[in-house]
Amino acid sequence: MTVTLRLPTVPTLFEAPVVEESEGCIQCQMGSKLVLFITGKCHWKCDYCPLSENRREAEVMFANERRCTTFDEVIEEAHAMRATGAGITGGDPLMDREHTLEGIRRLRQEFGPSFHMHMYTSIPFKQEYAVDFAEAGLDEIRFHLLDLEIEQYSDVISACSKAGLATGIEIPCEPDRSEDLFGILEKMRDMDLEFLNLNELEITVGNHGNMETRGFNLSDEITAGAAGSSELAILLRDRVAAASIGAPDPIDGEVREPYGFHLKFCTAVYKDAGQLRSRFLRRGEATISPHEILTEDGTLIFGIIECEPADSEGYINEIMEETGLPRRFLYYDEEMKRIELPLSTAEEISDYVDAPVAFVEVHPTHERLEMTIVYLNKDQRDAPGESPE
Protein backbone atom coordinates (compact mmCIF):
# COMPACT_ATOMS: atom_id res chain seq x y z
CA MET A 1 0.00 0.00 0.00
CA THR A 2 1.35 3.41 -0.89
CA VAL A 3 0.22 6.81 0.32
CA THR A 4 -0.30 9.85 -1.86
CA LEU A 5 1.37 12.91 -0.34
CA ARG A 6 1.63 16.42 -1.70
CA LEU A 7 3.82 19.33 -0.74
CA PRO A 8 1.71 22.40 0.08
CA THR A 9 1.14 24.74 -2.84
CA VAL A 10 3.00 28.03 -2.67
CA PRO A 11 0.39 30.65 -3.63
CA THR A 12 2.91 33.40 -4.35
CA LEU A 13 6.63 33.81 -4.73
CA PHE A 14 8.24 35.21 -1.60
CA GLU A 15 10.72 38.03 -1.62
CA ALA A 16 14.35 37.25 -2.30
CA PRO A 17 16.83 37.32 0.59
CA VAL A 18 18.22 40.71 1.54
CA VAL A 19 21.80 41.50 2.46
CA GLU A 20 20.95 41.99 6.14
CA GLU A 21 19.78 38.39 6.53
CA SER A 22 22.06 35.82 8.08
CA GLU A 23 24.01 33.57 5.74
CA GLY A 24 22.24 30.58 7.23
CA CYS A 25 18.84 31.98 6.17
CA ILE A 26 20.04 32.83 2.68
CA GLN A 27 21.32 29.30 2.08
CA CYS A 28 18.17 27.73 3.55
CA GLN A 29 16.06 29.70 1.08
CA MET A 30 18.26 28.34 -1.72
CA GLY A 31 17.54 24.81 -0.49
CA SER A 32 21.28 24.19 -0.24
CA LYS A 33 21.60 23.55 3.50
CA LEU A 34 21.81 20.05 4.91
CA VAL A 35 19.52 19.68 7.93
CA LEU A 36 21.53 17.82 10.56
CA PHE A 37 19.28 16.62 13.38
CA ILE A 38 21.87 15.69 15.97
CA THR A 39 19.60 14.34 18.75
CA GLY A 40 15.99 14.40 19.85
CA LYS A 41 17.01 15.01 23.45
CA CYS A 42 15.96 18.36 24.92
CA HIS A 43 15.90 19.65 28.49
CA TRP A 44 12.80 21.78 27.91
CA LYS A 45 9.22 20.71 27.20
CA CYS A 46 7.92 23.54 24.99
CA ASP A 47 4.22 23.05 24.39
CA TYR A 48 4.63 24.19 20.77
CA CYS A 49 7.43 21.73 19.96
CA PRO A 50 6.63 20.38 16.45
CA LEU A 51 8.75 17.22 16.69
CA SER A 52 7.11 13.93 15.80
CA GLU A 53 6.99 11.08 18.30
CA ASN A 54 9.71 9.12 16.49
CA ARG A 55 12.19 11.97 17.04
CA ARG A 56 11.13 13.60 20.30
CA GLU A 57 13.50 12.67 23.16
CA ALA A 58 15.01 9.93 20.96
CA GLU A 59 18.78 9.49 20.69
CA VAL A 60 18.70 9.42 16.90
CA MET A 61 20.48 11.38 14.17
CA PHE A 62 19.08 12.41 10.81
CA ALA A 63 20.65 14.09 7.80
CA ASN A 64 17.67 15.62 6.03
CA GLU A 65 15.12 12.76 5.97
CA ARG A 66 17.79 10.06 6.20
CA ARG A 67 18.41 8.34 9.52
CA CYS A 68 22.16 8.08 10.10
CA THR A 69 24.32 6.21 12.57
CA THR A 70 27.68 7.66 11.48
CA PHE A 71 28.99 10.97 10.21
CA ASP A 72 30.18 9.16 7.09
CA GLU A 73 26.50 8.73 6.21
CA VAL A 74 25.85 12.40 7.01
CA ILE A 75 28.65 13.44 4.67
CA GLU A 76 27.30 11.11 1.98
CA GLU A 77 23.90 12.82 2.22
CA ALA A 78 25.53 16.26 2.07
CA HIS A 79 27.30 15.28 -1.15
CA ALA A 80 24.05 13.81 -2.54
CA MET A 81 22.32 17.21 -2.30
CA ARG A 82 25.43 19.28 -3.15
CA ALA A 83 25.11 21.05 0.19
CA THR A 84 26.75 24.43 0.67
CA GLY A 85 26.27 24.28 4.42
CA ALA A 86 24.46 22.65 7.32
CA GLY A 87 21.88 23.68 9.89
CA ILE A 88 22.46 21.75 13.13
CA THR A 89 19.34 21.19 15.18
CA GLY A 90 17.40 18.82 17.43
CA GLY A 91 16.07 18.43 20.16
CA ASP A 92 18.94 20.48 21.38
CA PRO A 93 22.48 19.86 20.05
CA LEU A 94 23.89 20.96 23.41
CA MET A 95 22.35 17.86 24.99
CA ASP A 96 25.03 15.92 23.09
CA ARG A 97 27.74 18.55 22.88
CA GLU A 98 30.71 16.30 22.10
CA HIS A 99 28.84 14.54 19.33
CA THR A 100 27.82 17.92 17.92
CA LEU A 101 31.42 19.19 17.99
CA GLU A 102 32.54 16.02 16.24
CA GLY A 103 29.98 16.57 13.52
CA ILE A 104 31.02 20.18 12.98
CA ARG A 105 34.68 19.17 12.74
CA ARG A 106 33.96 16.34 10.30
CA LEU A 107 31.89 18.57 8.03
CA ARG A 108 34.50 21.33 8.12
CA GLN A 109 37.25 18.85 7.30
CA GLU A 110 35.27 17.36 4.42
CA PHE A 111 33.92 20.54 2.80
CA GLY A 112 36.37 23.27 3.74
CA PRO A 113 36.06 26.86 4.98
CA SER A 114 33.28 27.95 2.61
CA PHE A 115 30.82 25.39 4.01
CA HIS A 116 28.53 27.45 6.26
CA MET A 117 27.25 25.92 9.50
CA HIS A 118 24.69 27.32 11.90
CA MET A 119 23.32 25.76 15.07
CA TYR A 120 20.19 26.11 17.20
CA THR A 121 20.13 25.82 20.99
CA SER A 122 17.96 26.91 23.88
CA ILE A 123 20.66 26.39 26.54
CA PRO A 124 22.56 29.37 28.02
CA PHE A 125 25.73 27.29 28.07
CA LYS A 126 29.13 27.97 29.65
CA GLN A 127 30.89 30.90 27.99
CA GLU A 128 34.04 28.88 27.24
CA TYR A 129 32.00 26.56 25.01
CA ALA A 130 31.61 29.41 22.54
CA VAL A 131 35.30 29.21 21.66
CA ASP A 132 35.06 25.42 21.32
CA PHE A 133 32.29 25.73 18.76
CA ALA A 134 34.05 28.49 16.85
CA GLU A 135 37.31 26.54 16.71
CA ALA A 136 35.46 23.42 15.56
CA GLY A 137 34.15 25.38 12.58
CA LEU A 138 30.71 26.71 13.55
CA ASP A 139 29.87 30.00 11.79
CA GLU A 140 26.54 31.05 13.28
CA ILE A 141 24.46 30.36 16.38
CA ARG A 142 20.77 30.93 17.03
CA PHE A 143 19.33 30.99 20.55
CA HIS A 144 15.81 29.85 21.27
CA LEU A 145 14.61 31.76 24.33
CA LEU A 146 13.05 29.63 27.04
CA ASP A 147 9.75 31.25 28.03
CA LEU A 148 10.97 34.40 26.20
CA GLU A 149 13.36 35.24 29.06
CA ILE A 150 16.30 36.80 27.23
CA GLU A 151 18.28 38.10 30.22
CA GLN A 152 19.69 34.67 31.12
CA TYR A 153 21.36 34.49 27.68
CA SER A 154 23.18 37.82 27.88
CA ASP A 155 26.60 36.46 28.89
CA VAL A 156 26.67 33.54 26.45
CA ILE A 157 25.47 35.81 23.63
CA SER A 158 28.40 38.14 24.29
CA ALA A 159 30.79 35.19 24.48
CA CYS A 160 29.58 33.82 21.13
CA SER A 161 29.90 37.21 19.46
CA LYS A 162 33.43 37.67 20.83
CA ALA A 163 34.35 34.19 19.58
CA GLY A 164 33.47 35.33 16.06
CA LEU A 165 30.11 33.58 15.71
CA ALA A 166 27.28 35.40 13.96
CA THR A 167 24.80 35.45 16.83
CA GLY A 168 21.04 35.82 16.80
CA ILE A 169 17.70 34.83 18.27
CA GLU A 170 15.19 32.53 16.59
CA ILE A 171 11.78 31.96 18.17
CA PRO A 172 8.21 31.16 17.15
CA CYS A 173 5.82 34.10 17.10
CA GLU A 174 3.23 33.16 19.72
CA PRO A 175 0.09 35.23 19.12
CA ASP A 176 -0.76 35.40 22.84
CA ARG A 177 2.68 36.77 23.79
CA SER A 178 2.48 40.12 22.01
CA GLU A 179 3.60 42.26 24.94
CA ASP A 180 6.56 39.99 25.70
CA LEU A 181 7.69 39.93 22.06
CA PHE A 182 7.60 43.71 21.69
CA GLY A 183 9.54 43.89 24.96
CA ILE A 184 12.23 41.59 23.56
CA LEU A 185 12.85 44.06 20.73
CA GLU A 186 13.85 46.67 23.29
CA LYS A 187 15.94 44.29 25.40
CA MET A 188 17.90 43.19 22.33
CA ARG A 189 19.17 46.73 21.77
CA ASP A 190 21.91 46.32 24.36
CA MET A 191 23.05 42.86 23.29
CA ASP A 192 25.63 41.64 20.76
CA LEU A 193 23.01 40.31 18.36
CA GLU A 194 22.89 40.51 14.59
CA PHE A 195 19.42 39.20 13.88
CA LEU A 196 16.04 38.12 15.20
CA ASN A 197 14.23 35.40 13.24
CA LEU A 198 10.52 35.03 13.90
CA ASN A 199 8.88 31.82 12.71
CA GLU A 200 5.15 31.57 12.22
CA LEU A 201 3.85 29.34 15.00
CA GLU A 202 2.92 25.98 13.49
CA ILE A 203 0.21 23.56 14.56
CA THR A 204 1.48 20.05 13.84
CA VAL A 205 0.69 16.44 14.68
CA GLY A 206 3.26 16.70 17.47
CA ASN A 207 1.75 19.74 19.22
CA HIS A 208 -1.89 20.09 18.16
CA GLY A 209 -3.22 19.00 21.58
CA ASN A 210 -1.25 21.69 23.39
CA MET A 211 -2.12 24.30 20.78
CA GLU A 212 -5.80 23.46 21.12
CA THR A 213 -5.52 23.89 24.89
CA ARG A 214 -4.09 27.38 24.36
CA GLY A 215 -6.96 28.20 22.03
CA PHE A 216 -4.99 28.39 18.78
CA ASN A 217 -6.61 27.54 15.46
CA LEU A 218 -5.13 27.19 11.98
CA SER A 219 -4.98 30.47 10.09
CA ASP A 220 -6.39 28.81 6.94
CA GLU A 221 -6.74 25.44 5.24
CA ILE A 222 -3.49 25.72 3.26
CA THR A 223 -0.83 26.18 5.92
CA ALA A 224 -0.02 24.86 9.39
CA GLY A 225 0.31 28.40 10.75
CA ALA A 226 -1.58 29.39 13.90
CA ALA A 227 -4.12 32.18 13.50
CA GLY A 228 -2.70 35.53 14.61
CA SER A 229 0.96 34.53 14.47
CA SER A 230 1.63 35.98 11.03
CA GLU A 231 -0.16 39.25 11.78
CA LEU A 232 1.84 39.79 14.98
CA ALA A 233 5.14 38.93 13.31
CA ILE A 234 4.50 41.48 10.56
CA LEU A 235 3.81 44.20 13.16
CA LEU A 236 7.11 43.38 14.91
CA ARG A 237 8.99 43.31 11.62
CA ASP A 238 7.50 46.62 10.52
CA ARG A 239 8.49 48.29 13.80
CA VAL A 240 12.14 47.30 13.33
CA ALA A 241 12.07 48.26 9.64
CA ALA A 242 10.55 51.68 10.37
CA ALA A 243 13.12 52.41 13.06
CA SER A 244 15.97 51.47 10.71
CA ILE A 245 15.04 54.33 8.33
CA GLY A 246 13.81 56.83 10.93
CA ALA A 247 10.17 56.47 9.87
CA PRO A 248 7.15 56.73 12.20
CA ASP A 249 6.12 53.44 13.76
CA PRO A 250 3.12 51.92 11.94
CA ILE A 251 1.38 51.21 15.25
CA ASP A 252 1.85 54.29 17.44
CA GLY A 253 3.54 56.78 15.09
CA GLU A 254 6.61 57.16 17.33
CA VAL A 255 9.99 57.55 15.67
CA ARG A 256 12.40 55.14 17.35
CA GLU A 257 16.15 54.78 17.24
CA PRO A 258 17.37 51.96 14.97
CA TYR A 259 17.43 48.62 16.76
CA GLY A 260 20.78 47.53 15.33
CA PHE A 261 19.67 44.08 14.21
CA HIS A 262 17.71 42.60 11.31
CA LEU A 263 14.29 41.02 11.87
CA LYS A 264 13.21 38.27 9.48
CA PHE A 265 9.78 36.64 9.45
CA CYS A 266 9.48 33.13 8.02
CA THR A 267 6.00 31.80 7.31
CA ALA A 268 4.90 28.20 7.82
CA VAL A 269 4.04 27.74 4.16
CA TYR A 270 7.44 29.00 3.07
CA LYS A 271 9.28 26.70 5.44
CA ASP A 272 7.23 23.69 4.38
CA ALA A 273 6.68 24.36 0.69
CA GLY A 274 9.40 26.84 -0.21
CA GLN A 275 12.53 25.69 1.58
CA LEU A 276 11.61 22.00 1.51
CA ARG A 277 10.71 22.08 -2.18
CA SER A 278 13.95 23.91 -2.98
CA ARG A 279 15.95 21.27 -1.11
CA PHE A 280 14.08 18.44 -2.85
CA LEU A 281 14.69 20.04 -6.24
CA ARG A 282 18.37 20.42 -5.46
CA ARG A 283 18.74 16.79 -4.36
CA GLY A 284 16.69 15.60 -7.30
CA GLU A 285 18.90 17.49 -9.75
CA ALA A 286 22.00 15.97 -8.17
CA THR A 287 20.78 12.36 -8.05
CA ILE A 288 18.36 11.98 -10.96
CA SER A 289 18.74 8.84 -13.10
CA PRO A 290 18.44 8.80 -16.92
CA HIS A 291 14.97 7.21 -16.81
CA GLU A 292 13.50 9.73 -14.33
CA ILE A 293 11.81 13.12 -14.70
CA LEU A 294 12.11 15.82 -12.01
CA THR A 295 8.81 17.65 -11.48
CA GLU A 296 8.26 21.25 -10.40
CA ASP A 297 7.28 19.93 -6.96
CA GLY A 298 10.71 18.36 -6.57
CA THR A 299 9.50 14.77 -7.00
CA LEU A 300 10.77 12.12 -9.41
CA ILE A 301 8.48 10.26 -11.82
CA PHE A 302 9.14 7.19 -13.94
CA GLY A 303 7.55 3.97 -15.16
CA ILE A 304 7.91 0.47 -13.73
CA ILE A 305 7.35 -3.15 -14.72
CA GLU A 306 6.91 -5.49 -11.77
CA CYS A 307 8.79 -8.77 -12.19
CA GLU A 308 10.89 -11.31 -10.33
CA PRO A 309 14.71 -11.07 -10.49
CA ALA A 310 14.92 -14.18 -12.67
CA ASP A 311 12.70 -12.54 -15.30
CA SER A 312 14.24 -9.08 -15.25
CA GLU A 313 16.98 -9.53 -17.86
CA GLY A 314 14.58 -11.14 -20.26
CA TYR A 315 12.19 -8.20 -19.99
CA ILE A 316 15.04 -5.68 -20.29
CA ASN A 317 16.48 -7.33 -23.39
CA GLU A 318 13.05 -7.49 -25.03
CA ILE A 319 12.34 -3.82 -24.26
CA MET A 320 15.69 -2.79 -25.72
CA GLU A 321 15.07 -4.86 -28.85
CA GLU A 322 11.49 -3.65 -29.42
CA THR A 323 11.95 0.04 -28.54
CA GLY A 324 15.63 0.75 -29.24
CA LEU A 325 15.97 2.12 -25.70
CA PRO A 326 19.61 2.19 -24.47
CA ARG A 327 20.45 -0.04 -21.50
CA ARG A 328 21.31 2.95 -19.28
CA PHE A 329 17.59 3.92 -19.29
CA LEU A 330 16.60 0.62 -17.69
CA TYR A 331 17.26 -0.20 -14.04
CA TYR A 332 16.20 -3.23 -12.03
CA ASP A 333 15.39 -2.52 -8.37
CA GLU A 334 15.96 -5.81 -6.59
CA GLU A 335 14.37 -4.69 -3.33
CA MET A 336 11.15 -3.50 -4.98
CA LYS A 337 11.28 -6.28 -7.63
CA ARG A 338 10.62 -4.00 -10.55
CA ILE A 339 12.25 -2.59 -13.66
CA GLU A 340 12.37 1.21 -13.72
CA LEU A 341 12.18 2.85 -17.14
CA PRO A 342 11.07 6.15 -18.74
CA LEU A 343 7.38 6.85 -18.19
CA SER A 344 6.79 7.44 -21.90
CA THR A 345 8.10 3.95 -22.68
CA ALA A 346 6.01 2.39 -19.92
CA GLU A 347 2.88 4.04 -21.34
CA GLU A 348 3.75 2.89 -24.85
CA ILE A 349 4.20 -0.80 -23.96
CA SER A 350 1.73 -1.13 -21.05
CA ASP A 351 -0.94 -3.00 -23.04
CA TYR A 352 1.58 -5.42 -24.54
CA VAL A 353 3.40 -6.55 -21.38
CA ASP A 354 2.19 -9.57 -19.44
CA ALA A 355 3.08 -7.99 -16.09
CA PRO A 356 1.91 -4.99 -14.02
CA VAL A 357 3.12 -1.70 -15.56
CA ALA A 358 2.73 1.52 -13.59
CA PHE A 359 3.49 5.21 -13.19
CA VAL A 360 5.42 5.92 -9.98
CA GLU A 361 6.23 9.17 -8.15
CA VAL A 362 8.79 9.32 -5.32
CA HIS A 363 10.52 11.88 -3.16
CA PRO A 364 14.16 12.38 -4.22
CA THR A 365 15.34 11.47 -0.72
CA HIS A 366 17.64 8.65 0.35
CA GLU A 367 14.61 6.51 1.24
CA ARG A 368 12.77 7.49 -1.98
CA LEU A 369 9.40 7.61 -0.23
CA GLU A 370 6.79 6.47 -2.73
CA MET A 371 4.02 9.03 -3.06
CA THR A 372 1.91 7.72 -5.93
CA ILE A 373 1.53 4.59 -8.02
CA VAL A 374 -0.96 4.32 -10.89
CA TYR A 375 -1.23 1.08 -12.89
CA LEU A 376 -1.34 1.51 -16.66
CA ASN A 377 -2.34 -1.95 -17.91
CA LYS A 378 -5.98 -2.31 -18.80
CA ASP A 379 -6.31 -5.29 -16.46
CA GLN A 380 -4.08 -3.89 -13.68
CA ARG A 381 -5.42 -0.38 -13.18
CA ASP A 382 -6.18 0.60 -9.58
CA ALA A 383 -7.06 3.87 -7.93
CA PRO A 384 -4.09 6.25 -7.50
CA GLY A 385 -2.17 5.54 -4.33
CA GLU A 386 -3.10 1.85 -4.21
CA SER A 387 -1.23 -1.32 -5.12
CA PRO A 388 -2.95 -4.27 -6.82
CA GLU A 389 -4.31 -7.08 -4.68
Buried (B, 14 or more C-beta within 10 A) or exposed (E): EBEBEEBBEBEEEEEEBEEEBBBBBBBBBBBBBBBBBBBBBBEEEBEBBBBEEEBBBBEBBBBBBBBBEEBEBBBBBBBBBEBBBBBBBBBBBBBBBEBBBBBBBBBBEBBEEEBBBBBBBBBBBEBEBBBBBBEBBBBBBBBBBBEBEBEEBBBBBBBBBBBEBBBBBBBBBBBBBBEBBBEBBEBBEEBBBBBBBBBBBBBBEBBBEBBEEBEBEBBEEBBBBBBBBBEBBBBBBBBBBBBBEEEEBEEEEEEBEEBBBBBBBBBBBBBBBBBBBBBBBBBBBEBBEEBBBBBEBBBBBBBBBBBEEEBBEEBBEEBBEEBEBEEEBBBBEEEEBBBBBBBBBBEBBBEEBEBBBBBBBBBBBBEBBBBBBBBBBEEBBBEBBBEEE
